[in-house]
Amino acid sequence: MADGATIKFWEDCWVADDSSIKVLINNDSRIPTPSSCALEFVDSNQCWDIRRMMQVISEEIINKIMEIHPPSDTHGPDTPVWCPDQNGKFSIKSAYMCIRSLADKEAMPVWSKIWKCQAFQAGRFLLWRLAHDSLPTRARTARWGNNDPRCVWCKNFRETNTHLFRECFKVARIWRRFINPKDYAFFFNLPLKDWIAWNLGSGKVFCNIPWPTIFTITIYLIWQWRNKSLKEIDFSVPFDPERLILCFAKSHVRAWSVVDPNPNHTVNRCGGLIRDEDGSWIQGFKKRIGIATPLTAELWGIFYGLSLASSIKASRVEIESDSSMIIKHLNNVPCNDLEDNHVMKKIKELISRDWETSFSFIPSKLNRCADYLAKESLSDNWNLDILVSPPSCIGSFIREDASGLIPLSDLGG
């Protein structure tokens, strides 16, 4: 993304690698002008026009857009990027590896699907044992002694893996409450390993819960109920097992949504302030920037801080940050992770202007004002909020800075 003149806002895959915004919102009728370019969604302040986007696009997609710097006609022409390559450049090797990874994905064995599914560890381990045919079912233990091999529930058939988890009338009745009737023949006749792989690879949902989650929990609870039926004389399977399964599954989904499986990409924010040589407040800012890595959020803080300093005609600026990687790179220490970062390019463009800039590292515990402003921006809208006067809650921090107890300037955070 550079000037945004050739990138089609709705139809090109510029937000997600494999999907356009048109596909993500899944509703063509809501798109006012399908041929609009990305540049048309930038307001007069050179920021994304969030108000216009919110009429059609969900907040989740807007979060992803906010991670990308708005296009500008000063950035030069847009450049195509080959997504499978880390550097965005096409090569025969990267194309081959891309095709190979797709083939491997299609042929993912049942073992990979078991350990990669979003399920609790006990559920995954039970599926692994089931696929290995190593569970101590009654048909299996009967071979070791004089045990009754019949199913503990129906008393009519040998308790094998397929009978216990799929064919027994009590279990089949549970599955039929979840499975589409047109899938009955497929579901109840697949070989065991293929059956597990098919269910874990399904993209279907039931009551807004991914089917692999419901499948794993159902298998787990069937095994628990079977064991209790053997050990406890008075135990009986719950009257409404489907409801219990769904309650269990919903709790599981909530737990996964609270613990982000990729903590490096979260809804982030930035904030900072400008002080004079005596440590007194000049101006501050805070902004919610959406889905971004902590490193990218820090870069946005420095960018907006420099932009604010430029707008007040500052001739000499000292930038302090608690990211040693960024400070080293700004002091001409090479870093591959930052070299091609689009925000770093904007920062370097600002630095190259006719003024004096210097960069220094400070520990995060001495960056309290900027950190507080950044955290406060999570509850704000998407606009850049410029603060003429400091919030009362950081007044004591600013006074401590001015007294010389901690470093004076605190630009970006």
C-alpha positions in Angstrom: 0.0 0.0 0.0 1.5 3.3 -1.1 -0.7 5.9 -2.8 -3.7 3.6 -2.8 -4.8 4.7 -6.2 -4.7 1.2 -7.9 -5.8 -1.0 -4.9 -9.5 -1.7 -5.1 -10.8 -1.2 -1.5 -13.5 -3.9 -1.7 -12.2 -6.4 -4.2 -8.4 -6.7 -3.7 -6.8 -8.9 -1.0 -4.9 -6.1 0.8 -6.2 -6.6 4.4 -6.1 -10.4 4.6 -3.7 -12.5 2.5 -6.5 -14.8 1.0 -9.7 -12.7 1.2 -10.9 -9.4 0.0 -13.1 -7.1 2.2 -16.0 -8.0 -0.2 -15.6 -11.7 0.8 -15.1 -10.9 4.5 -18.4 -9.0 4.9 -20.2 -11.6 2.7 -22.8 -9.2 1.5 -22.4 -7.5 -1.9 -25.6 -5.5 -1.5 -24.1 -3.4 1.3 -21.2 -2.2 -0.9 -22.1 1.3 -2.3 -19.3 1.5 -5.0 -17.5 -1.8 -5.6 -14.8 -0.2 -7.8 -13.7 2.3 -5.1 -9.9 2.5 -4.6 -8.3 2.6 -1.1 -7.3 6.3 -1.4 -11.0 7.2 -1.4 -11.3 6.0 2.2 -8.8 8.5 3.6 -10.2 11.7 5.2 -8.8 15.3 5.0 -6.5 14.6 8.0 -4.8 11.8 6.1 -6.4 9.2 8.4 -8.6 6.3 7.6 -12.2 7.4 7.3 -13.6 5.2 10.1 -17.0 6.8 10.2 -17.6 5.9 6.5 -16.3 2.3 7.0 -18.5 1.6 10.0 -21.6 1.9 7.9 -20.7 -1.3 6.1 -17.7 -3.0 7.8 -17.5 -4.8 11.1 -15.2 -3.6 13.9 -13.1 -6.8 13.5 -12.2 -5.9 9.9 -11.7 -2.2 10.8 -9.1 -3.3 13.4 -7.1 -5.0 10.6 -7.4 -2.0 8.4 -6.1 0.3 11.2 -2.9 -1.7 11.3 -2.1 -0.5 7.8 -1.0 3.1 7.4 -3.4 5.1 5.3 -2.3 5.7 1.6 -1.1 9.0 0.5 -0.1 10.4 -2.9 3.3 11.3 -1.4 4.2 7.6 -1.0 4.6 6.8 -4.7 2.7 4.1 -6.7 1.3 0.9 -5.1 3.5 -2.2 -5.4 2.3 -5.8 -5.9 3.4 -8.1 -3.1 3.9 -11.9 -3.3 2.4 -13.0 0.1 4.0 -16.5 0.3 7.5 -14.9 0.5 8.6 -13.2 3.6 10.1 -10.3 1.6 7.1 -10.0 -0.7 9.1 -11.0 -3.8 8.1 -13.8 -6.2 10.5 -16.7 -6.7 10.2 -20.2 -8.1 11.3 -21.6 -4.7 8.5 -19.7 -2.8 5.9 -20.8 -5.4 7.0 -24.4 -5.0 6.9 -24.3 -1.2 3.5 -22.7 -1.4 2.1 -25.5 -3.6 3.8 -28.1 -1.4 2.3 -26.6 1.8 -1.2 -26.7 0.3 -0.7 -30.3 -0.7 0.5 -31.1 2.8 -2.5 -29.3 4.3 -4.9 -31.4 2.2 -3.1 -34.6 3.3 -2.9 -33.7 7.0 -2.9 -37.0 8.9 -5.4 -37.6 11.7 -2.6 -37.2 14.3 -1.9 -33.6 13.3 -5.6 -32.7 13.3 -5.9 -34.1 16.8 -3.0 -32.2 18.3 -3.8 -28.9 16.4 -7.5 -28.7 17.2 -8.7 -26.1 19.7 -9.6 -28.5 22.5 -8.6 -29.1 26.0 -5.6 -31.5 26.5 -7.6 -34.3 28.1 -9.9 -34.3 25.0 -7.1 -34.4 22.6 -5.4 -37.2 24.5 -8.6 -39.3 24.5 -9.0 -38.8 20.7 -5.3 -39.9 20.3 -5.9 -43.1 22.2 -9.2 -43.7 20.4 -7.4 -43.4 17.0 -4.7 -45.8 18.3 -7.4 -48.3 19.4 -5.8 -48.3 22.8 -8.8 -47.5 25.1 -9.7 -50.2 27.6 -13.2 -51.0 26.2 -15.0 -54.1 27.5 -14.4 -55.9 24.2 -10.7 -55.3 24.6 -10.4 -56.2 28.3 -12.4 -59.3 27.8 -9.4 -60.7 25.9 -7.4 -60.4 29.1 -9.8 -62.3 31.3 -13.3 -63.5 31.8 -14.9 -60.0 31.6 -18.3 -59.4 30.0 -17.5 -57.9 26.5 -21.0 -56.5 26.1 -21.8 -52.8 26.0 -22.5 -51.4 29.5 -25.6 -49.5 28.1 -27.4 -51.7 25.5 -26.1 -55.1 26.7 -26.6 -56.4 23.1 -23.3 -55.8 21.3 -19.6 -56.0 22.0 -18.3 -52.7 23.4 -15.8 -51.8 20.7 -14.6 -48.3 20.0 -17.0 -47.8 17.1 -19.9 -49.2 19.0 -19.3 -47.2 22.2 -18.7 -43.8 20.5 -21.0 -44.1 17.5 -23.3 -47.1 17.2 -24.9 -47.7 20.6 -28.5 -46.5 20.6 -27.8 -44.1 23.5 -24.9 -42.5 21.7 -26.4 -42.5 18.2 -29.4 -40.6 19.6 -27.0 -37.8 20.8 -25.2 -37.6 17.5 -28.5 -37.4 15.6 -29.4 -34.2 17.5 -26.3 -32.5 16.1 -25.7 -34.1 12.7 -27.5 -33.1 9.5 -29.7 -36.0 8.3 -28.1 -35.9 4.8 -24.7 -36.7 6.5 -26.0 -39.7 8.5 -24.7 -42.3 6.0 -21.3 -40.7 5.9 -21.0 -40.0 9.6 -22.1 -43.5 10.8 -20.1 -45.6 8.3 -16.6 -44.0 8.0 -13.6 -46.1 9.3 -12.6 -44.9 12.8 -9.5 -42.8 11.9 -11.2 -41.2 8.9 -14.2 -40.5 11.1 -12.1 -38.6 13.6 -10.2 -36.8 10.9 -13.4 -35.8 9.1 -15.0 -34.4 12.2 -11.9 -32.5 13.3 -11.5 -31.1 9.8 -15.0 -29.9 9.5 -15.6 -26.2 9.1 -19.2 -26.4 10.2 -20.7 -24.7 13.3 -23.6 -25.6 15.6 -25.1 -22.8 17.7 -22.1 -20.6 16.8 -19.7 -23.3 18.2 -17.1 -24.9 15.8 -18.1 -28.5 15.2 -14.6 -29.9 16.1 -15.1 -28.5 19.6 -18.5 -30.1 20.0 -17.2 -33.4 18.6 -14.2 -33.5 21.0 -16.4 -32.6 24.1 -19.0 -35.2 23.1 -16.4 -38.0 22.8 -14.9 -36.9 26.2 -18.3 -36.9 28.0 -19.4 -40.2 26.5 -16.2 -41.8 27.9 -16.8 -40.2 31.3 -20.4 -41.3 31.4 -19.4 -44.9 30.4 -16.8 -45.1 33.2 -19.3 -43.8 35.8 -21.9 -46.4 34.6 -19.3 -49.1 35.3 -18.3 -47.9 38.7 -21.4 -46.3 40.1 -24.5 -48.5 40.3 -26.9 -45.5 40.6 -25.4 -43.5 37.8 -27.4 -42.8 34.6 -26.7 -40.7 31.5 -28.1 -37.2 31.9 -31.7 -36.8 30.7 -30.7 -34.0 28.3 -27.1 -34.8 27.3 -27.1 -32.5 24.3 -27.8 -29.5 26.5 -24.9 -30.4 28.8 -22.6 -30.9 25.9 -23.4 -27.4 24.5 -23.0 -25.7 27.9 -19.6 -27.4 28.2 -18.7 -26.3 24.6 -19.7 -22.7 25.1 -17.6 -22.5 28.3 -14.7 -23.9 26.3 -15.1 -21.4 23.4 -15.2 -18.5 25.9 -12.0 -19.7 27.5 -10.3 -19.8 24.1 -11.5 -16.3 23.3 -10.1 -14.9 26.6 -6.7 -16.5 26.1 -5.4 -15.2 22.7 -3.6 -18.1 21.0 -1.4 -15.4 19.3 -0.5 -12.9 22.0 1.8 -11.0 19.6 -1.2 -9.7 17.6 -3.8 -8.0 19.8 -5.9 -4.9 19.8 -3.2 -2.3 20.4 -2.9 1.4 21.1 -0.3 4.1 21.4 0.2 7.4 23.3 2.8 9.9 24.1 3.5 13.5 25.1 5.8 16.4 24.3 7.6 18.4 27.1 9.9 21.3 27.0 13.5 21.4 28.3 12.2 22.0 31.8 9.9 18.9 31.7 6.7 20.9 31.5 3.8 19.6 29.4 3.3 21.0 25.9 1.0 18.6 24.2 0.0 14.9 24.3 -1.8 12.4 22.2 -3.4 9.0 22.3 -4.8 6.7 19.6 -6.4 3.3 19.2 -4.7 1.6 16.3 -6.3 -1.9 16.1 -4.8 -5.3 15.6 -1.0 -4.9 15.7 2.2 -6.3 17.3 3.6 -4.5 20.3 6.5 -3.4 18.1 4.2 -1.9 15.5 2.3 -0.1 18.2 5.5 1.4 19.5 6.4 2.6 16.0 3.0 4.2 15.6 3.6 6.1 18.9 6.9 7.5 17.7 5.4 8.4 14.3 2.4 10.3 15.9 4.7 11.9 18.4 7.1 13.2 15.7 4.1 14.4 13.6 2.8 16.3 16.5 6.2 17.8 17.2 6.5 18.8 13.5 3.1 20.5 13.7 4.1 22.8 16.5 7.3 23.7 14.6 9.8 22.1 17.0 13.4 22.5 15.8 15.1 20.1 18.1 13.5 16.9 19.4 14.7 14.1 21.6 12.8 10.9 21.2 12.7 8.4 24.1 11.2 4.9 23.8 11.3 1.7 26.0 11.9 -0.4 22.8 15.7 -1.0 22.6 15.3 -2.6 19.1 13.7 0.5 17.7 16.1 2.9 19.3 19.1 0.9 18.0 17.7 0.9 14.5 17.0 4.6 14.6 20.7 5.0 15.7 21.7 3.2 12.5 22.0 -0.4 13.8 20.6 -2.7 11.1 17.5 -4.7 11.9 15.8 -6.9 9.3 12.5 -6.9 11.2 12.3 -3.1 11.0 13.9 -2.3 7.7 10.8 -2.9 5.5 8.2 -1.9 8.1 5.9 0.7 6.5 5.6 2.7 9.8 9.4 2.9 10.1 9.6 4.3 6.6 7.2 7.0 7.6 9.3 7.8 10.7 12.5 8.0 8.7 10.7 10.4 6.3 9.8 12.7 9.2 13.4 12.5 10.6 14.8 13.5 7.3 13.2 16.9 7.5 15.0 20.1 8.4 15.3 19.7 12.2 17.5 18.0 14.7 16.5 14.6 16.2 18.1 12.3 18.7 17.0 8.9 20.1 17.6 7.3 23.5 16.3 4.3 25.4 14.5 4.4 28.7 13.1 1.5 30.9 9.4 1.0 30.7 9.0 1.9 34.4 10.2 5.4 33.5 7.7 5.7 30.6 4.7 5.9 32.8 3.0 8.9 31.2 3.1 7.5 27.7 2.0 4.1 28.8 -1.0 5.5 30.7 -2.1 7.5 27.7 -1.8 4.5 25.5 -3.9 2.3 27.8 -6.5 4.9 28.1 -7.0 5.1 24.4 -8.5 1.5 24.3 -11.8 3.0 25.4 -11.7 5.8 22.8 -12.9 5.9 19.2 -10.5 5.6 16.3 -9.5 9.2 15.9 -6.2 10.7 16.9 -6.9 12.5 20.2 -4.6 15.5 20.8 -4.4 16.6 24.4 -3.9 20.3 25.1 -3.7 19.8 28.8 -2.5 16.7 30.8 -5.1 14.3 32.4 -5.2 14.9 36.1 -4.3 11.3 36.8 -0.7 11.7 35.4 -0.1 15.2 36.9 2.0 13.7 39.7 4.1 11.8 37.1 4.8 14.9 35.1 5.8 16.9 38.3 8.2 14.1 39.2 9.7 14.3 35.7 10.1 18.0 36.0 11.8 17.7 39.4 14.5 15.5 37.8 13.6 12.2 39.5 13.1 10.5 36.1 14.0 11.5 32.5 12.2 14.6 31.2 11.0 13.8 27.7 8.6 11.0 26.9 7.7 11.1 23.2 5.9 8.1 22.0 4.8 5.0 23.9 
